[in-house]
Amino acid sequence: APVFESVRPPKATGKRYAALAIGASTGGPVALQTILTKLPASFPYPVFLVQHMPGTFTTAFAARMNNLCQIKVKEAENGDLVEPGCAYLAPGGKQMLVDGSSRSCRIRIVDDTGLDNITYKPSVDLSFASLGRVYGGDILAVVLTGMGADGREGCRSLKPRGATIWAQDEKSCVVYGMPQAVAAAGLSSASLALGDIASHILAEMPA
């Protein structure tokens, strides 16, 4: 059976990006903090965060992260105009979608999409697929620790567009469910230790 260990650091591809997208569940808040606190204030891309969390927690989590990080972090609100150097956290109990173009993108927050197969609110799959429709393949998508397989179908829709997809490695995950689903499906190009992810993001998406 294939072992998805840290591939010695992926060499920066030199690809041009328009956005960073990160999905997480169990163990995600600490993992997100580990990564986002290392991004400089000059980070020139918008960041989209989908963390499985009840609605009552995402507002406080976004505020805490905003205090800890050099980039701006906010709970995404319907109609937000997407700006570089700002991270948008999907509100708990709702879905975060995007509309527009990579030059002028707005956030759309919806209560329900009417899709029967979506279990999570917010759903990494839904947000990633929506980001792909706006940004095409100009996305670096990272799937972090979490139970289940949310993110796999989202990555499946991003990969043919040319997006770069990374998964957190088993050793550094609290639960190796979501990253494993992406790695086992052959969608990710690297499995990385949590402590290395931020430096790889900055090498791949230079500030």
VENDADA-V472275 format. One record per pair of residues at least 4 apart in sequence whose C-alpha atoms are under 7 Angstrom apart, sorted by the first residue. I is the first residue (numbers start at 0). GAP is how many residues later the second one is. D is the distance in whole Angstrom. If there is no record, write none. Layout:
i = (I I)
gap = (GAP GAP)
d = (D D)
//
This chain:
i = (3 3 3 4 4 5 5 5 5 5 6 6 6 9 11 11 12 13 15 16 16 16 17 17 17 17 17 18 18 18 18 18 18 19 19 19 19 19 19 19 20 20 20 20 20 20 20 21 21 21 21 21 21 22 22 22 22 22 22 22 22 23 23 23 23 23 23 23 23 24 24 24 24 24 25 25 25 25 25 26 26 26 26 27 27 27 27 27 28 29 30 30 31 32 32 34 34 35 36 36 36 37 38 38 38 39 39 40 40 40 41 41 42 42 43 43 43 44 44 45 45 45 45 45 45 46 46 46 47 47 47 48 48 48 48 49 49 49 49 49 51 51 52 52 52 53 53 53 54 54 54 56 57 57 57 57 58 58 59 60 61 61 61 61 61 62 62 63 64 64 65 65 65 70 70 71 71 71 72 72 72 73 73 73 74 74 74 74 75 75 75 75 75 76 76 77 77 77 78 78 78 79 79 80 80 80 81 81 81 89 89 89 90 91 91 92 92 93 93 93 93 93 93 94 94 94 94 94 94 95 95 95 95 95 95 96 96 96 96 96 97 97 97 97 97 97 98 98 98 98 98 99 99 99 99 100 100 100 101 101 122 122 123 123 123 123 124 124 124 124 124 124 125 125 126 127 127 127 128 128 128 128 129 130 131 131 131 134 135 136 136 136 136 137 138 138 139 139 139 140 140 140 141 141 141 142 142 142 142 142 142 143 143 143 143 144 144 144 144 144 144 144 144 145 145 145 145 146 146 146 146 147 147 148 148 148 149 150 150 151 151 151 152 153 154 154 155 157 157 158 158 164 164 164 165 165 165 165 166 166 166 166 166 166 166 167 167 167 167 167 167 168 168 168 168 169 171 171 175 176 177 178 179 180 181 181 181 182 182 191 191 192 195 196 197 198 199 200 201 201)
gap = (165 179 187 164 186 163 184 185 186 187 183 184 185 180 191 192 191 190 122 121 122 188 27 84 117 120 121 26 27 28 119 120 121 25 26 27 28 119 120 121 26 27 28 118 119 120 121 26 27 28 119 120 121 26 27 28 101 119 120 121 128 4 26 27 28 119 120 121 122 26 27 120 121 122 119 120 121 148 149 4 118 119 147 4 23 116 117 118 4 4 4 163 4 4 32 162 163 33 31 32 33 160 4 31 32 30 31 29 30 44 43 165 42 164 40 41 163 39 40 36 37 38 39 40 41 39 40 41 39 40 41 38 39 40 41 39 40 72 73 74 40 70 4 5 39 4 38 39 36 37 38 4 4 17 33 34 4 16 4 4 4 11 12 13 27 4 11 4 4 8 6 7 8 14 15 13 14 15 13 14 15 13 14 15 13 14 15 16 4 12 13 14 15 30 32 29 30 31 27 28 29 26 27 24 25 26 23 24 25 5 6 32 31 29 30 28 29 15 16 17 18 27 28 14 15 16 26 27 28 11 12 13 14 26 31 10 11 12 30 33 7 8 9 10 32 33 6 7 8 9 35 4 5 6 34 4 33 34 32 33 4 27 4 26 27 30 4 25 26 27 28 29 4 28 4 4 26 27 4 25 28 29 4 4 4 5 26 4 25 21 24 25 26 25 24 25 23 24 25 23 24 25 23 24 25 8 23 24 25 35 36 23 24 34 35 23 28 29 30 31 32 33 34 29 30 31 32 28 29 30 31 29 30 28 29 32 28 4 27 4 29 30 4 4 4 32 31 4 5 4 28 22 23 24 22 23 24 25 12 15 16 21 23 24 25 5 11 23 24 25 26 4 22 23 24 6 21 22 4 4 4 4 4 4 4 5 6 4 5 4 5 4 4 4 4 4 4 4 4 5)
d = (7 7 6 6 6 6 7 5 5 6 6 6 7 7 6 5 7 7 6 4 6 7 6 7 7 5 6 5 5 6 7 5 7 7 6 5 6 6 5 6 6 5 6 7 6 5 6 6 5 6 6 5 6 6 5 6 6 6 5 6 7 5 6 5 7 6 5 6 6 5 5 6 4 6 6 4 6 7 6 6 6 6 5 6 7 7 6 7 6 6 6 7 6 6 7 7 5 6 6 5 7 6 6 7 7 6 6 5 5 7 7 6 5 5 5 5 6 4 5 7 6 4 5 5 6 6 4 6 6 5 6 7 6 5 6 6 5 6 7 6 7 6 6 6 5 7 5 6 6 4 5 6 6 7 6 6 6 6 6 6 6 6 5 5 7 6 7 6 6 6 6 5 7 6 6 6 5 6 6 5 6 6 5 6 6 5 6 6 7 5 5 6 6 7 6 6 5 5 6 5 6 5 5 6 5 7 6 6 7 7 5 6 7 6 6 5 6 7 6 5 7 5 5 6 5 6 6 5 6 7 6 5 7 7 6 6 5 6 5 6 7 6 5 5 6 6 6 5 6 7 7 6 5 6 6 5 5 7 6 5 6 7 6 6 5 7 6 6 5 7 6 4 6 6 6 6 5 7 7 5 6 7 7 6 5 7 6 7 6 6 5 4 4 6 5 6 6 5 6 6 5 6 6 5 6 7 6 5 6 7 5 6 5 7 6 7 5 6 5 6 7 6 6 5 6 5 5 6 7 5 6 5 5 6 4 5 6 6 7 6 6 5 6 6 6 7 7 7 6 5 7 7 5 6 5 6 5 6 5 7 7 6 6 5 6 7 6 5 5 6 6 7 5 5 5 5 6 6 6 6 7 6 6 6 7 6 6 6 5 7 6 7 6 6 6 6 6 6 5 7)
//
